[in-house]
Amino acid sequence: MIPISDNVRCWNKPIINYWLIGINIAVFLWEIKLEFNDELGYFVNSWGVIPAQITNAITNTIFLNYAAWIVVVWRLFSLIFGIFLHGSFSQILGNMLFLWVFGKTVENILGHRRYLEFYLAAGVITGVAQIIAEPSLTVPLIGANGAIAAILGAYISKFPQAKIDSVLPLIIVYIPIELPAFFYVFWWFVQQIFYGIGSLNIPPGGVNQSSAVYWGQIVGLVIGAAFMRFRMFAR
């Protein structure tokens, strides 16, 4: 199932959404270049979120190893950098499609600056949730999945009755259909089963697709829905 657009009218151009999609695609193209040069493993393991390294650094600071603070700060920055890294063609394609369809409407509601803050904050918080879920994990957690899950949660909370123009691909035939927005909460998790298709070669252990990834995205959905509800009630 491929989402194309929604039926919610937007009055402003989603400038930040365009930039986020552009940056994600540009970084992914850079990853492809690094893969050809056998440098991708070092790049992803340096900039992606590796829970074991963060938890070990935090443990060292507890025992007054002040040099470990440098590692902690660096690795905490990876919670932001890792949002813009992706491990496969299917992951970048799926994430950007959802960002394109749902992000523009959420940006129209929040405004440009708050939308960017929401996107980055959601990505960081879901990254922390993944670290808590698997603190000893030694492979990098990368991707905008958590941030986009939060956008999806915010969208569904604000527009539960919205309809999404979609395409049902049947081999060489594509059937246009209209689906309720709620369907894509379910489909968001289903499609990630296929995120291994077209994977980049990221040594030594690839990227993580464990339960921590899904826990982080559940947290993202809840954060997005709760944020939008709070914003509605606060008015």
FIKOLZA-1660 file (N, C-alpha, C; in steps of 0.1 Angstrom, whole numbers, plus 5000, padded with zeros to 4 digits):
% residues 235
   i   px   py   pz ch aa at
   1 5008 4988 5000  A  M  N
   1 5000 5000 5000  A  M CA
   1 5009 5012 5000  A  M  C
   2 5006 5022 4991  A  I  N
   2 5014 5034 4989  A  I CA
   2 5006 5046 4992  A  I  C
   3 5008 5054 5003  A  P  N
   3 5001 5066 5005  A  P CA
   3 5006 5077 4995  A  P  C
   4 4997 5085 4990  A  I  N
   4 5000 5095 4980  A  I CA
   4 4998 5109 4985  A  I  C
   5 4986 5111 4991  A  S  N
   5 4982 5124 4996  A  S CA
   5 4970 5123 5005  A  S  C
   6 4967 5133 5012  A  D  N
   6 4955 5133 5021  A  D CA
   6 4945 5143 5016  A  D  C
   7 4933 5143 5023  A  N  N
   7 4922 5153 5019  A  N CA
   7 4921 5165 5028  A  N  C
   8 4932 5167 5036  A  V  N
   8 4932 5179 5045  A  V CA
   8 4939 5190 5037  A  V  C
   9 4932 5201 5036  A  R  N
   9 4937 5213 5029  A  R CA
   9 4948 5220 5037  A  R  C
  10 4959 5223 5031  A  C  N
  10 4970 5230 5037  A  C CA
  10 4971 5244 5031  A  C  C
  11 4973 5254 5039  A  W  N
  11 4973 5268 5034  A  W CA
  11 4987 5273 5032  A  W  C
  12 4997 5267 5039  A  N  N
  12 5011 5272 5038  A  N CA
  12 5019 5261 5032  A  N  C
  13 5030 5265 5025  A  K  N
  13 5039 5256 5020  A  K CA
  13 5047 5249 5031  A  K  C
  14 5048 5236 5030  A  P  N
  14 5056 5228 5041  A  P CA
  14 5071 5229 5039  A  P  C
  15 5076 5241 5040  A  I  N
  15 5090 5243 5037  A  I CA
  15 5100 5234 5045  A  I  C
  16 5097 5233 5058  A  I  N
  16 5106 5224 5066  A  I CA
  16 5105 5210 5062  A  I  C
  17 5093 5205 5059  A  N  N
  17 5091 5192 5054  A  N CA
  17 5099 5189 5041  A  N  C
  18 5099 5199 5032  A  Y  N
  18 5107 5197 5020  A  Y CA
  18 5121 5196 5023  A  Y  C
  19 5126 5204 5032  A  W  N
  19 5140 5204 5036  A  W CA
  19 5144 5191 5043  A  W  C
  20 5135 5186 5052  A  L  N
  20 5138 5173 5059  A  L CA
  20 5139 5162 5049  A  L  C
  21 5130 5161 5039  A  I  N
  21 5130 5151 5029  A  I CA
  21 5143 5152 5021  A  I  C
  22 5146 5165 5017  A  G  N
  22 5158 5167 5009  A  G CA
  22 5171 5163 5016  A  G  C
  23 5172 5167 5029  A  I  N
  23 5184 5163 5037  A  I CA
  23 5185 5148 5038  A  I  C
  24 5174 5141 5041  A  N  N
  24 5174 5127 5043  A  N CA
  24 5179 5120 5030  A  N  C
  25 5174 5124 5019  A  I  N
  25 5177 5118 5006  A  I CA
  25 5192 5121 5003  A  I  C
  26 5196 5134 5005  A  A  N
  26 5210 5137 5003  A  A CA
  26 5220 5129 5011  A  A  C
  27 5217 5127 5024  A  V  N
  27 5225 5119 5033  A  V CA
  27 5225 5105 5028  A  V  C
  28 5214 5100 5024  A  F  N
  28 5214 5086 5019  A  F CA
  28 5222 5084 5006  A  F  C
  29 5222 5094 4997  A  L  N
  29 5231 5093 4985  A  L CA
  29 5245 5094 4989  A  L  C
  30 5248 5101 5000  A  W  N
  30 5262 5101 5005  A  W CA
  30 5266 5088 5011  A  W  C
  31 5256 5081 5017  A  E  N
  31 5259 5068 5023  A  E CA
  31 5262 5058 5011  A  E  C
  32 5255 5059 5000  A  I  N
  32 5257 5051 4989  A  I CA
  32 5272 5053 4984  A  I  C
  33 5276 5065 4983  A  K  N
  33 5289 5069 4978  A  K CA
  33 5300 5062 4988  A  K  C
  34 5297 5064 5001  A  L  N
  34 5306 5058 5011  A  L CA
  34 5307 5043 5010  A  L  C
  35 5295 5036 5006  A  E  N
  35 5295 5022 5005  A  E CA
  35 5304 5018 4993  A  E  C
  36 5304 5025 4982  A  F  N
  36 5313 5022 4971  A  F CA
  36 5327 5023 4975  A  F  C
  37 5330 5032 4984  A  N  N
  37 5344 5034 4989  A  N CA
  37 5348 5026 5001  A  N  C
  38 5339 5017 5005  A  D  N
  38 5341 5008 5017  A  D CA
  38 5343 5017 5030  A  D  C
  39 5337 5028 5031  A  E  N
  39 5338 5037 5042  A  E CA
  39 5325 5038 5050  A  E  C
  40 5314 5031 5046  A  L  N
  40 5301 5033 5051  A  L CA
  40 5301 5027 5066  A  L  C
  41 5307 5016 5068  A  G  N
  41 5307 5010 5082  A  G CA
  41 5312 5020 5092  A  G  C
  42 5323 5026 5089  A  Y  N
  42 5329 5036 5099  A  Y CA
  42 5320 5048 5101  A  Y  C
  43 5314 5053 5090  A  F  N
  43 5306 5064 5091  A  F CA
  43 5293 5062 5099  A  F  C
  44 5286 5051 5097  A  V  N
  44 5274 5048 5104  A  V CA
  44 5277 5044 5118  A  V  C
  45 5287 5037 5121  A  N  N
  45 5291 5034 5135  A  N CA
  45 5296 5046 5143  A  N  C
  46 5300 5056 5136  A  S  N
  46 5305 5068 5142  A  S CA
  46 5293 5078 5145  A  S  C
  47 5283 5078 5136  A  W  N
  47 5272 5088 5137  A  W CA
  47 5259 5082 5141  A  W  C
  48 5258 5068 5141  A  G  N
  48 5245 5062 5145  A  G CA
  48 5245 5060 5160  A  G  C
  49 5233 5057 5165  A  V  N
  49 5231 5055 5180  A  V CA
  49 5234 5040 5183  A  V  C
  50 5244 5039 5191  A  I  N
  50 5248 5025 5196  A  I CA
  50 5246 5025 5211  A  I  C
  51 5235 5018 5215  A  P  N
  51 5231 5019 5230  A  P CA
  51 5242 5014 5239  A  P  C
  52 5250 5004 5236  A  A  N
  52 5260 4999 5245  A  A CA
  52 5270 5009 5248  A  A  C
  53 5274 5017 5238  A  Q  N
  53 5284 5027 5240  A  Q CA
  53 5279 5039 5248  A  Q  C
  54 5267 5042 5247  A  I  N
  54 5261 5053 5255  A  I CA
  54 5260 5048 5270  A  I  C
  55 5254 5036 5272  A  T  N
  55 5252 5031 5285  A  T CA
  55 5266 5029 5292  A  T  C
  56 5276 5024 5285  A  N  N
  56 5289 5023 5291  A  N CA
  56 5295 5036 5295  A  N  C
  57 5294 5046 5286  A  A  N
  57 5299 5059 5289  A  A CA
  57 5292 5065 5301  A  A  C
  58 5279 5064 5302  A  I  N
  58 5272 5069 5314  A  I CA
  58 5276 5062 5326  A  I  C
  59 5278 5049 5326  A  T  N
  59 5283 5041 5337  A  T CA
  59 5296 5046 5342  A  T  C
  60 5305 5049 5333  A  N  N
  60 5319 5054 5336  A  N CA
  60 5318 5068 5343  A  N  C
  61 5309 5076 5339  A  T  N
  61 5308 5089 5345  A  T CA
  61 5303 5088 5359  A  T  C
  62 5295 5078 5362  A  I  N
  62 5290 5076 5376  A  I CA
  62 5302 5073 5385  A  I  C
  63 5312 5067 5380  A  F  N
  63 5324 5064 5388  A  F CA
  63 5335 5074 5386  A  F  C
  64 5330 5086 5383  A  L  N
  64 5339 5098 5382  A  L CA
  64 5350 5097 5372  A  L  C
  65 5347 5090 5361  A  N  N
  65 5357 5090 5350  A  N CA
  65 5353 5102 5341  A  N  C
  66 5359 5114 5344  A  Y  N
  66 5354 5126 5337  A  Y CA
  66 5357 5126 5322  A  Y  C
  67 5367 5118 5317  A  A  N
  67 5369 5117 5303  A  A CA
  67 5357 5111 5296  A  A  C
  68 5350 5103 5303  A  A  N
  68 5338 5096 5297  A  A CA
  68 5327 5106 5293  A  A  C
  69 5327 5118 5299  A  W  N
  69 5317 5128 5296  A  W CA
  69 5318 5132 5281  A  W  C
  70 5330 5132 5276  A  I  N
  70 5332 5136 5262  A  I CA
  70 5325 5126 5253  A  I  C
  71 5326 5113 5257  A  V  N
  71 5319 5102 5249  A  V CA
  71 5304 5104 5250  A  V  C
  72 5300 5107 5263  A  V  N
  72 5285 5108 5265  A  V CA
  72 5280 5119 5257  A  V  C
  73 5286 5131 5257  A  V  N
  73 5281 5142 5249  A  V CA
  73 5281 5139 5234  A  V  C
  74 5292 5133 5229  A  W  N
  74 5293 5129 5215  A  W CA
  74 5282 5119 5211  A  W  C
  75 5280 5109 5220  A  R  N
  75 5270 5099 5216  A  R CA
  75 5256 5104 5218  A  R  C
  76 5254 5114 5227  A  L  N
  76 5240 5120 5228  A  L CA
  76 5237 5128 5215  A  L  C
  77 5247 5134 5209  A  F  N
  77 5245 5141 5196  A  F CA
  77 5241 5131 5185  A  F  C
  78 5246 5119 5187  A  S  N
  78 5242 5109 5177  A  S CA
  78 5227 5106 5176  A  S  C
  79 5220 5109 5187  A  L  N
  79 5206 5108 5187  A  L CA
  79 5199 5117 5177  A  L  C
  80 5206 5128 5174  A  I  N
  80 5201 5137 5163  A  I CA
  80 5206 5132 5150  A  I  C
  81 5219 5130 5149  A  F  N
  81 5225 5126 5136  A  F CA
  81 5219 5114 5131  A  F  C
  82 5216 5104 5140  A  G  N
  82 5211 5091 5135  A  G CA
  82 5198 5092 5129  A  G  C
  83 5190 5102 5132  A  I  N
  83 5177 5104 5125  A  I CA
  83 5178 5105 5110  A  I  C
  84 5189 5111 5105  A  F  N
  84 5191 5113 5091  A  F CA
  84 5198 5102 5084  A  F  C
  85 5201 5091 5090  A  L  N
  85 5208 5080 5084  A  L CA
  85 5197 5069 5082  A  L  C
  86 5199 5062 5071  A  H  N
  86 5190 5050 5067  A  H CA
  86 5199 5039 5062  A  H  C
  87 5193 5027 5065  A  G  N
  87 5201 5015 5062  A  G CA
  87 5197 5007 5049  A  G  C
  88 5187 5012 5043  A  S  N
  88 5183 5004 5030  A  S CA
  88 5174 5014 5022  A  S  C
  89 5173 5010 5009  A  F  N
  89 5165 5017 5000  A  F CA
  89 5150 5017 5004  A  F  C
  90 5146 5005 5008  A  S  N
  90 5132 5004 5012  A  S CA
  90 5129 5013 5025  A  S  C
  91 5138 5014 5034  A  Q  N
  91 5136 5022 5046  A  Q CA
  91 5135 5037 5042  A  Q  C
  92 5144 5042 5034  A  I  N
  92 5144 5056 5030  A  I CA
  92 5131 5059 5022  A  I  C
  93 5127 5050 5013  A  L  N
  93 5115 5052 5005  A  L CA
  93 5103 5052 5014  A  L  C
  94 5101 5042 5022  A  G  N
  94 5090 5042 5031  A  G CA
  94 5088 5053 5040  A  G  C
  95 5100 5057 5047  A  N  N
  95 5099 5068 5056  A  N CA
  95 5096 5082 5049  A  N  C
  96 5102 5084 5037  A  M  N
  96 5100 5096 5030  A  M CA
  96 5086 5097 5025  A  M  C
  97 5080 5086 5021  A  L  N
  97 5066 5087 5016  A  L CA
  97 5057 5091 5028  A  L  C
  98 5059 5085 5040  A  F  N
  98 5050 5089 5051  A  F CA
  98 5053 5103 5055  A  F  C
  99 5065 5107 5055  A  L  N
  99 5069 5121 5058  A  L CA
  99 5062 5131 5049  A  L  C
 100 5062 5127 5036  A  W  N
 100 5056 5136 5026  A  W CA
 100 5041 5137 5028  A  W  C
 101 5034 5126 5030  A  V  N
 101 5020 5127 5031  A  V CA
 101 5015 5133 5044  A  V  C
 102 5021 5128 5056  A  F  N
 102 5016 5133 5069  A  F CA
 102 5023 5145 5074  A  F  C
 103 5036 5146 5071  A  G  N
 103 5043 5157 5076  A  G CA
 103 5039 5171 5072  A  G  C
 104 5035 5172 5060  A  K  N
 104 5031 5186 5055  A  K CA
 104 5019 5191 5062  A  K  C
 105 5009 5182 5065  A  T  N
 105 4998 5187 5073  A  T CA
 105 5001 5190 5087  A  T  C
 106 5009 5182 5093  A  V  N
 106 5013 5185 5107  A  V CA
 106 5021 5198 5108  A  V  C
 107 5030 5201 5098  A  E  N
 107 5037 5213 5097  A  E CA
 107 5027 5225 5096  A  E  C
 108 5017 5223 5088  A  N  N
 108 5007 5234 5086  A  N CA
 108 5000 5238 5099  A  N  C
 109 4998 5228 5107  A  I  N
 109 4992 5230 5120  A  I CA
 109 5001 5237 5130  A  I  C
 110 5014 5232 5131  A  L  N
 110 5023 5236 5141  A  L CA
 110 5030 5249 5137  A  L  C
 111 5032 5251 5125  A  G  N
 111 5041 5262 5120  A  G CA
 111 5055 5256 5118  A  G  C
 112 5063 5263 5110  A  H  N
 112 5076 5258 5106  A  H CA
 112 5086 5255 5118  A  H  C
 113 5088 5265 5127  A  R  N
 113 5097 5263 5137  A  R CA
 113 5093 5252 5147  A  R  C
 114 5081 5252 5151  A  R  N
 114 5076 5242 5161  A  R CA
 114 5076 5228 5154  A  R  C
 115 5073 5227 5142  A  Y  N
 115 5073 5214 5135  A  Y CA
 115 5087 5208 5135  A  Y  C
 116 5097 5217 5132  A  L  N
 116 5111 5212 5132  A  L CA
 116 5115 5208 5146  A  L  C
 117 5112 5216 5156  A  E  N
 117 5115 5212 5170  A  E CA
 117 5108 5199 5174  A  E  C
 118 5095 5197 5170  A  F  N
 118 5088 5185 5173  A  F CA
 118 5094 5173 5166  A  F  C
 119 5098 5174 5154  A  Y  N
 119 5105 5163 5146  A  Y CA
 119 5118 5159 5153  A  Y  C
 120 5126 5168 5156  A  L  N
 120 5139 5165 5162  A  L CA
 120 5137 5159 5177  A  L  C
 121 5128 5166 5184  A  A  N
 121 5126 5161 5198  A  A CA
 121 5120 5147 5198  A  A  C
 122 5111 5144 5189  A  A  N
 122 5105 5131 5188  A  A CA
 122 5116 5120 5185  A  A  C
 123 5124 5124 5175  A  G  N
 123 5135 5115 5171  A  G CA
 123 5144 5112 5183  A  G  C
 124 5148 5122 5191  A  V  N
 124 5157 5120 5202  A  V CA
 124 5150 5112 5213  A  V  C
 125 5137 5115 5216  A  I  N
 125 5130 5107 5227  A  I CA
 125 5129 5093 5223  A  I  C
 126 5125 5090 5211  A  T  N
 126 5123 5076 5207  A  T CA
 126 5137 5069 5207  A  T  C
 127 5148 5076 5203  A  G  N
 127 5161 5070 5204  A  G CA
 127 5164 5066 5219  A  G  C
 128 5161 5075 5228  A  V  N
 128 5163 5072 5242  A  V CA
 128 5155 5059 5246  A  V  C
 129 5143 5059 5241  A  A  N
 129 5134 5047 5244  A  A CA
 129 5140 5034 5239  A  A  C
 130 5147 5035 5227  A  Q  N
 130 5153 5023 5222  A  Q CA
 130 5165 5019 5230  A  Q  C
 131 5173 5029 5235  A  I  N
 131 5184 5026 5244  A  I CA
 131 5180 5019 5256  A  I  C
 132 5169 5024 5262  A  I  N
 132 5164 5018 5275  A  I CA
 132 5159 5004 5272  A  I  C
 133 5153 5002 5260  A  A  N
 133 5148 4988 5257  A  A CA
 133 5159 4978 5255  A  A  C
 134 5170 4982 5249  A  E  N
 134 5181 4973 5247  A  E CA
 134 5195 4980 5250  A  E  C
 135 5198 4982 5262  A  P  N
 135 5210 4990 5266  A  P CA
 135 5223 4984 5262  A  P  C
 136 5223 4971 5260  A  S  N
 136 5236 4964 5256  A  S CA
 136 5238 4962 5241  A  S  C
 137 5229 4968 5233  A  L  N
 137 5230 4965 5219  A  L CA
 137 5242 4972 5213  A  L  C
 138 5249 4965 5204  A  T  N
 138 5262 4970 5199  A  T CA
 138 5262 4973 5184  A  T  C
 139 5250 4973 5178  A  V  N
 139 5249 4977 5164  A  V CA
 139 5241 4990 5164  A  V  C
 140 5243 4998 5154  A  P  N
 140 5237 5011 5153  A  P CA
 140 5222 5012 5151  A  P  C
 141 5216 5021 5158  A  L  N
 141 5201 5023 5155  A  L CA
 141 5201 5036 5146  A  L  C
 142 5195 5035 5134  A  I  N
 142 5195 5046 5126  A  I CA
 142 5181 5047 5119  A  I  C
 143 5178 5059 5114  A  G  N
 143 5166 5061 5107  A  G CA
 143 5156 5071 5113  A  G  C
 144 5148 5077 5105  A  A  N
 144 5138 5087 5109  A  A CA
 144 5125 5080 5114  A  A  C
 145 5125 5067 5116  A  N  N
 145 5113 5060 5119  A  N CA
 145 5106 5065 5132  A  N  C
 146 5113 5068 5142  A  G  N
 146 5107 5073 5155  A  G CA
 146 5101 5087 5153  A  G  C
 147 5108 5096 5146  A  A  N
 147 5103 5109 5144  A  A CA
 147 5090 5109 5135  A  A  C
 148 5090 5100 5125  A  I  N
 148 5079 5100 5116  A  I CA
 148 5067 5093 5123  A  I  C
 149 5070 5083 5131  A  A  N
 149 5059 5077 5139  A  A CA
 149 5052 5087 5148  A  A  C
 150 5060 5097 5153  A  A  N
 150 5054 5107 5162  A  A CA
 150 5045 5116 5153  A  A  C
 151 5050 5119 5141  A  I  N
 151 5042 5127 5131  A  I CA
 151 5029 5120 5128  A  I  C
 152 5030 5107 5126  A  L  N
 152 5018 5099 5123  A  L CA
 152 5008 5100 5134  A  L  C
 153 5013 5098 5147  A  G  N
 153 5005 5099 5158  A  G CA
 153 4998 5112 5160  A  G  C
 154 5006 5123 5157  A  A  N
 154 5000 5137 5158  A  A CA
 154 4989 5138 5148  A  A  C
 155 4991 5133 5136  A  Y  N
 155 4982 5135 5125  A  Y CA
 155 4969 5127 5128  A  Y  C
 156 4970 5115 5132  A  I  N
 156 4958 5107 5135  A  I CA
 156 4950 5113 5147  A  I  C
 157 4957 5119 5157  A  S  N
 157 4951 5125 5168  A  S CA
 157 4943 5137 5164  A  S  C
 158 4948 5145 5154  A  K  N
 158 4941 5157 5150  A  K CA
 158 4931 5154 5139  A  K  C
 159 4933 5145 5130  A  F  N
 159 4924 5142 5119  A  F CA
 159 4921 5127 5119  A  F  C
 160 4913 5122 5129  A  P  N
 160 4910 5108 5129  A  P CA
 160 4901 5104 5117  A  P  C
 161 4894 5113 5111  A  Q  N
 161 4885 5110 5101  A  Q CA
 161 4890 5112 5087  A  Q  C
 162 4903 5116 5086  A  A  N
 162 4909 5120 5073  A  A CA
 162 4910 5108 5064  A  A  C
 163 4909 5110 5051  A  K  N
 163 4911 5100 5041  A  K CA
 163 4924 5102 5033  A  K  C
 164 4931 5091 5031  A  I  N
 164 4944 5091 5024  A  I CA
 164 4942 5085 5010  A  I  C
 165 4945 5093 5000  A  D  N
 165 4946 5087 4986  A  D CA
 165 4958 5078 4985  A  D  C
 166 4956 5066 4981  A  S  N
 166 4966 5056 4981  A  S CA
 166 4966 5048 4968  A  S  C
 167 4977 5040 4966  A  V  N
 167 4978 5032 4954  A  V CA
 167 4981 5018 4959  A  V  C
 168 4973 5008 4954  A  L  N
 168 4975 4994 4957  A  L CA
 168 4982 4988 4945  A  L  C
 169 4995 4985 4947  A  P  N
 169 5003 4979 4936  A  P CA
 169 5000 4964 4934  A  P  C
 170 4996 4960 4922  A  L  N
 170 4994 4945 4919  A  L CA
 170 5003 4942 4908  A  L  C
 171 5015 4939 4910  A  I  N
 171 5026 4935 4901  A  I CA
 171 5028 4947 4891  A  I  C
 172 5021 4947 4880  A  I  N
 172 5023 4958 4870  A  I CA
 172 5010 4967 4869  A  I  C
 173 5000 4964 4877  A  V  N
 173 4988 4972 4878  A  V CA
 173 4987 4979 4891  A  V  C
 174 4984 4992 4890  A  Y  N
 174 4983 5000 4902  A  Y CA
 174 4968 5006 4903  A  Y  C
 175 4962 5002 4915  A  I  N
 175 4948 5005 4917  A  I CA
 175 4947 5017 4927  A  I  C
 176 4941 5028 4922  A  P  N
 176 4939 5040 4932  A  P CA
 176 4928 5037 4941  A  P  C
 177 4930 5039 4954  A  I  N
 177 4919 5037 4964  A  I CA
 177 4920 5048 4975  A  I  C
 178 4910 5049 4983  A  E  N
 178 4910 5059 4994  A  E CA
 178 4909 5051 5007  A  E  C
 179 4917 5053 5016  A  L  N
 179 4918 5046 5029  A  L CA
 179 4917 5056 5041  A  L  C
 180 4911 5051 5052  A  P  N
 180 4911 5060 5064  A  P CA
 180 4925 5061 5069  A  P  C
 181 4928 5073 5075  A  A  N
 181 4941 5075 5080  A  A CA
 181 4945 5065 5091  A  A  C
 182 4935 5060 5099  A  F  N
 182 4938 5050 5109  A  F CA
 182 4945 5038 5103  A  F  C
 183 4942 5034 5091  A  F  N
 183 4948 5022 5085  A  F CA
 183 4963 5023 5085  A  F  C
 184 4968 5035 5083  A  Y  N
 184 4982 5037 5082  A  Y CA
 184 4990 5036 5095  A  Y  C
 185 4983 5036 5106  A  V  N
 185 4990 5032 5119  A  V CA
 185 4994 5018 5118  A  V  C
 186 4984 5009 5114  A  F  N
 186 4987 4995 5112  A  F CA
 186 4998 4993 5101  A  F  C
 187 4996 4999 5090  A  W  N
 187 5005 4997 5079  A  W CA
 187 5019 5002 5081  A  W  C
 188 5020 5012 5090  A  W  N
 188 5033 5017 5093  A  W CA
 188 5042 5006 5098  A  W  C
 189 5037 4998 5107  A  F  N
 189 5045 4987 5113  A  F CA
 189 5046 4975 5104  A  F  C
 190 5036 4972 5096  A  V  N
 190 5037 4961 5086  A  V CA
 190 5048 4963 5076  A  V  C
 191 5048 4975 5070  A  Q  N
 191 5057 4978 5059  A  Q CA
 191 5072 4976 5064  A  Q  C
 192 5075 4978 5077  A  Q  N
 192 5088 4978 5081  A  Q CA
 192 5094 4963 5082  A  Q  C
 193 5085 4954 5080  A  I  N
 193 5090 4940 5078  A  I CA
 193 5099 4939 5065  A  I  C
 194 5096 4948 5056  A  F  N
 194 5103 4948 5043  A  F CA
 194 5115 4958 5042  A  F  C
 195 5118 4964 5054  A  Y  N
 195 5128 4974 5053  A  Y CA
 195 5142 4968 5051  A  Y  C
 196 5144 4955 5051  A  G  N
 196 5156 4949 5048  A  G CA
 196 5159 4948 5033  A  G  C
 197 5149 4951 5025  A  I  N
 197 5151 4950 5010  A  I CA
 197 5160 4962 5006  A  I  C
 198 5170 4958 4998  A  G  N
 198 5179 4969 4993  A  G CA
 198 5188 4974 5004  A  G  C
 199 5192 4966 5014  A  S  N
 199 5200 4970 5025  A  S CA
 199 5214 4974 5020  A  S  C
 200 5219 4984 5026  A  L  N
 200 5233 4988 5024  A  L CA
 200 5242 4979 5032  A  L  C
 201 5254 4978 5027  A  N  N
 201 5264 4969 5034  A  N CA
 201 5271 4978 5045  A  N  C
 202 5267 4975 5057  A  I  N
 202 5272 4983 5068  A  I CA
 202 5279 4974 5078  A  I  C
 203 5292 4972 5077  A  P  N
 203 5299 4963 5086  A  P CA
 203 5301 4970 5099  A  P  C
 204 5304 4962 5110  A  P  N
 204 5305 4948 5110  A  P CA
 204 5292 4940 5112  A  P  C
 205 5282 4946 5118  A  G  N
 205 5270 4938 5121  A  G CA
 205 5257 4944 5115  A  G  C
 206 5259 4952 5105  A  G  N
 206 5247 4958 5099  A  G CA
 206 5240 4968 5108  A  G  C
 207 5227 4970 5106  A  V  N
 207 5219 4979 5114  A  V CA
 207 5209 4971 5121  A  V  C
 208 5203 4976 5132  A  N  N
 208 5194 4969 5141  A  N CA
 208 5180 4969 5136  A  N  C
 209 5173 4957 5136  A  Q  N
 209 5159 4956 5134  A  Q CA
 209 5152 4948 5145  A  Q  C
 210 5157 4950 5157  A  S  N
 210 5152 4942 5169  A  S CA
 210 5140 4949 5174  A  S  C
 211 5135 4943 5186  A  S  N
 211 5123 4948 5192  A  S CA
 211 5124 4963 5197  A  S  C
 212 5137 4967 5199  A  A  N
 212 5139 4981 5204  A  A CA
 212 5134 4991 5194  A  A  C
 213 5136 4988 5181  A  V  N
 213 5131 4997 5170  A  V CA
 213 5116 4999 5171  A  V  C
 214 5109 4988 5173  A  Y  N
 214 5094 4989 5174  A  Y CA
 214 5089 4996 5187  A  Y  C
 215 5096 4993 5198  A  W  N
 215 5093 5000 5210  A  W CA
 215 5095 5015 5209  A  W  C
 216 5105 5019 5202  A  G  N
 216 5108 5033 5200  A  G CA
 216 5097 5039 5192  A  G  C
 217 5092 5032 5182  A  Q  N
 217 5082 5038 5173  A  Q CA
 217 5068 5038 5180  A  Q  C
 218 5065 5029 5189  A  I  N
 218 5053 5029 5197  A  I CA
 218 5053 5041 5206  A  I  C
 219 5065 5044 5212  A  V  N
 219 5067 5056 5220  A  V CA
 219 5065 5068 5211  A  V  C
 220 5070 5068 5199  A  G  N
 220 5068 5079 5190  A  G CA
 220 5053 5082 5187  A  G  C
 221 5046 5072 5184  A  L  N
 221 5031 5073 5181  A  L CA
 221 5024 5080 5193  A  L  C
 222 5027 5075 5205  A  V  N
 222 5021 5080 5218  A  V CA
 222 5025 5094 5220  A  V  C
 223 5038 5097 5218  A  I  N
 223 5043 5111 5220  A  I CA
 223 5035 5121 5210  A  I  C
 224 5034 5117 5198  A  G  N
 224 5028 5125 5188  A  G CA
 224 5013 5128 5191  A  G  C
 225 5006 5117 5194  A  A  N
 225 4992 5118 5198  A  A CA
 225 4990 5126 5210  A  A  C
 226 4998 5124 5221  A  A  N
 226 4997 5131 5233  A  A CA
 226 5000 5146 5231  A  A  C
 227 5010 5149 5223  A  F  N
 227 5014 5163 5221  A  F CA
 227 5003 5170 5214  A  F  C
 228 4997 5164 5204  A  M  N
 228 4986 5171 5197  A  M CA
 228 4974 5173 5205  A  M  C
 229 4971 5163 5214  A  R  N
 229 4959 5164 5223  A  R CA
 229 4961 5175 5233  A  R  C
 230 4973 5175 5239  A  F  N
 230 4977 5186 5248  A  F CA
 230 4976 5199 5242  A  F  C
 231 4980 5200 5230  A  R  N
 231 4980 5213 5223  A  R CA
 231 4966 5218 5220  A  R  C
 232 4957 5208 5217  A  M  N
 232 4943 5211 5214  A  M CA
 232 4936 5216 5227  A  M  C
 233 4939 5209 5238  A  F  N
 233 4932 5212 5251  A  F CA
 233 4937 5225 5257  A  F  C
 234 4950 5228 5254  A  A  N
 234 4956 5240 5259  A  A CA
 234 4951 5253 5253  A  A  C
 235 4944 5252 5242  A  R  N
 235 4939 5264 5236  A  R CA
 235 4927 5269 5243  A  R  C
% end
